[in-house]
Structures are given as C-alpha cells and as structure tokens.
Amino acid sequence: MKNLYDLIVIGSGPGGYISAIRASQLGLRTAIIEKDQELGGTCLNVGCIPSKSLLDSSKYFSLAKNNYSSHGIFFEKLFFDFGKMMNRKNEIVRNINSGIKYLMKKNKIDLYQGIGSFKTKNILSLKDIKSLQEKKEIQFKYCIISTGSKPLGLSKLNFDIKNRIISSTEALNLTEIPKKLIIIGGGIIGLELGSVFNRLGSKVIIIENMNQIISNMDDSLSQEMRKILEKSSIQIETSLSITNIFKENHEEVSVFAKNHHNGKEVKFIGNYCLLSIGRKPYTKNLELEKIQIKIDEKGFILVDDNLQTSINNIYAIGDVIGGKMLAHKAEEEGLYVAEHIVGQKPNKLNYDLIPSIIYTYPEVSSIGKSENEIKKDKIEYNVGIFPMKILGRARTSGCTDGFLKMISHKKTDDILGVHIIGDHAADMIMEASVAMEFKSSSEDIYRICHPHPTFSEAFKEAALLNFENRSIHM
C-alpha cells in the first residue's frame, strides 16, 4: 500500500490547513485532500475574505459620499467602478491562496486534488471530481474531517442565478448592482451583504423569520443595529415566514411571505433574492456510512470532547460538527486535534468564549452570555452600558453610533458577557476575550490604564458602571 500518512486532512479551509500545518510541525507525515481548485475553503474563496473586501470597498465609497465633506474633503465627481472592486477582491483571494500553497510546501504537506471517500477506517479513496472514478487509495493512521458547510436552501428551491434566487456565493460574484435586492435572513451574512449593496445603490429589503435581526446576539445589539441600518435606508421586515418565491420575469423575482401576528400575506419584488438562512454540514461523497461514522438528525458529525468521531482514529472539526460556524472556532479545533493526536494535553476550546463579529459599519461584536441568557439562568447581575458618542475618539472619527455593554455577576463581579456595536468593535472584543478567559472582574478592567483617546476607553467606563454604578464621563 502506497502513500501511508500519519494524518490526512479532508478539506483545506481554516480548520483543515491549520491542523495540517500544526501536525507537520509536530513531526507527522501529513497530507490534505481538497475537492476545489483552490485551497482555503469557504472562508477564503466565497466567504469571510471576499465579503470583507467588498465591505471595505463599499464603506470607503459610502464615507466619501456621505461623511468626507464634514472633514473638508470634497469631490468634483464621485463614482465607483464595480468591476474594479470585484477585481481587487479576486486579487486578494488569489494572494492568500498563494500564501496557503506556500505554507503547504514549506511544511512538507502533500496536496491531493479530488474527493476523499472512506473505504475503511484506515483507507481513503481519492476520486476524480467530475467522474467520481477512483484515482488512487491513500492509507492513513489518523484522519481529520474538515469539509465545512454549504448554504441552506428553502424546500423545493434551488440556488440558480438564471432564476435570480442566489446564495452568498453567487452574490459575491455578481457582475451588476441589483436595483432591488431582497435578502431572506437577518443574520450575519444577510446584514453584511445587504450593507455592501445598499452602499453601492441597491434598494435592500431584509426579511427575517424571527421577531428581530441577529436574534442569536444580545437584544440590545439587535435593536441598535436595526436603527442604524434603517437610518441608511435598508428596509427590515421581521416576523415573516416565506411562503413562495418565483421568477416574475427575466429581470425580477417575487417573494411572498406571511405575517406571524396577523396572518396577512405580503409580496416583495426585487431583481435578485439572496437566501441567507443558515448553513448545513457538507459531507457529500465522504461515504461515512461505510465505516459507520455517526451523524445527528441534521447531518452534523457527532464527536466527543476530544473531537473524535465514533471511529476513534478519525476526528472532525469546524462547521461539519455544528456549533458556531466560524473560521476561528475551526482553527482552534484543528490545533487541538493535531496536538491531541501526538499525545500532548492541549487546553480545550472554551465554547462559551468564542467571539462573534459582524463587519457592518459600525461593526458588531459579542462574547459570553446575552442578558436574556443570564436571566434564564437566574443569575443576579449588573449591567454597564457606555455610549460611543461620549468618547473623544468616536467624535474625531465621525462614527458615534453604538455602545459597549458589559454584564457582570452581582456577587462575584466576574464578567459574564460583553456586547459591542461601534467602530473597531471587531478588534475591541479581544480585551473582553482575554479578561473573561482569565476570570477578570469588572473592577480589574476599571483599574487598568486605558489609552486616551481610544475606543477602548468604553471598556473602562462600562466596567466602572458595573462595579460602582457610576461613570466619569457620563
């Protein structure tokens, strides 16, 4: 049997390629199987990186159009080149693709392009992507399944660009700005892509089944985000269930929905309908049933505390096992598994302290428990909310929307949750992450010297509100 590996990783997304690098560093002969042409998975190719590129490009245009005059900066003629924005996005993806390939070569990781299917618990069949014919067998001691997820669809509906019903993948590769874009789903993907096209001139309508957008975050973030988005002319419709979608004509699509409260049906017409209602695990062609790897009713691979599947030499990480579908979660899981395989005792990921971020403008970030969760747990707590508009740095930057909300235990003063909406919220959340990981109290945060003028001063003020119910600047 040729090609015997200590570890083979199926899928080259953030969890997959990072676990492969760490395994190689630890002395394991390692290989990766990837079904797509490029490495990096959803995050790099059709997710995090391209969306953030377009978010940045569209933000700069929006700021130039709406904010720069207050700085004394004027343009005789302001316009954008959508094709150039897309080319920039594609170039960034290509550069990072090249970087990952370099890392594979540097760490002596073998790459196989094709589909990996299990023949036994120690043998994978490498199949041709189109024909599904076997190209070779690969033997391994350990395997990590890191195949990720794909967008969920509505029953009896397919993502089809010709019918103008699309997923985030197609939205990131549109060649035109929709005059009217209907987005089904008010979660992270819906808000981010809605922001992109709204800034570039689309009339955006977001339809959400729940009674609020970003319903998995603290209610205060949802309420503030809705105000900010509606201020930028994004239409938000909540408590609506989709009943039908069909192509109106060669340029339009109709979306029908029923109101949860009064049962009335409403109709929306747009040029495209973007479905962003979640993601499901991608296990196609793995043939898990051949070796009896257990999955749950939704198709997620079941794992134990060490991320081992029901077959003890096969592990699974990232979106394919459920939980928060975030790249940084998959990365940490990949590092853990690689170190666990060689007999180390790495710290297990604290799933309660995984930051969530939305890259709108302003940004949204959250870690720990929401206020509703704390109430359900019947924990006595304090809340400190400090508005960004009071900060000197917020005023100089021109982004005064939002706040920092800190929740601490009433008796122990341990920080239970931090929820931020404001400029640089994505980076600011790490102070909360470190503090909560090391069991800091709100008093600890208040006692630390925070630089002035910065957005981080909101941490100090919110902590003081928690600790002594007072503020210096409010």
Sequence and secondary structure as in RCSB ss.txt:
>XXXX:A:sequence
MKNLYDLIVIGSGPGGYISAIRASQLGLRTAIIEKDQELGGTCLNVGCIPSKSLLDSSKYFSLAKNNYSSHGIFF
EKLFFDFGKMMNRKNEIVRNINSGIKYLMKKNKIDLYQGIGSFKTKNILSLKDIKSLQEKKEIQFKYCIISTGSK
PLGLSKLNFDIKNRIISSTEALNLTEIPKKLIIIGGGIIGLELGSVFNRLGSKVIIIENMNQIISNMDDSLSQEM
RKILEKSSIQIETSLSITNIFKENHEEVSVFAKNHHNGKEVKFIGNYCLLSIGRKPYTKNLELEKIQIKIDEKGF
ILVDDNLQTSINNIYAIGDVIGGKMLAHKAEEEGLYVAEHIVGQKPNKLNYDLIPSIIYTYPEVSSIGKSENEIK
KDKIEYNVGIFPMKILGRARTSGCTDGFLKMISHKKTDDILGVHIIGDHAADMIMEASVAMEFKSSSEDIYRICH
PHPTFSEAFKEAALLNFENRSIHM
>XXXX:A:secstr
   EEEEEEE  SHHHHHHHHHHHHTT  EEEEESSSSSSHHHHHHSHHHHHHHHHHHHHHHHHHHTGGGGT   
SS    HHHHHHHHHHHHHHHHHHHHHHHHHTT EEEESEEEEEETTEEEEE TTT  EEEEEEEEEEEE   EE
E   TT   BGGGTEE HHHHTT SS  SEEEEE  SHHHHHHHHHHHHTT EEEEE SSSSSSTTS HHHHHHH
HHHHHHTT EEE SEEEEEEEEEETTEEEEEEEETTT  EEEEEESEEEE S EEE  TT  GGGGT  B TTS 
B   TT B SSTTEEE GGGG SS  HHHHHHHHHHHHHHHTT       GGG  EEE SSSEEEEEE  HHHHH
HTT  EEEEEEEGGGSHHHHHHT    EEEEEEETTT BEEEEEEEETTHHHHHHHHHHHHHTT BHHHHHHS  
 SSSTTHHHHHHHHHHHHS  S  
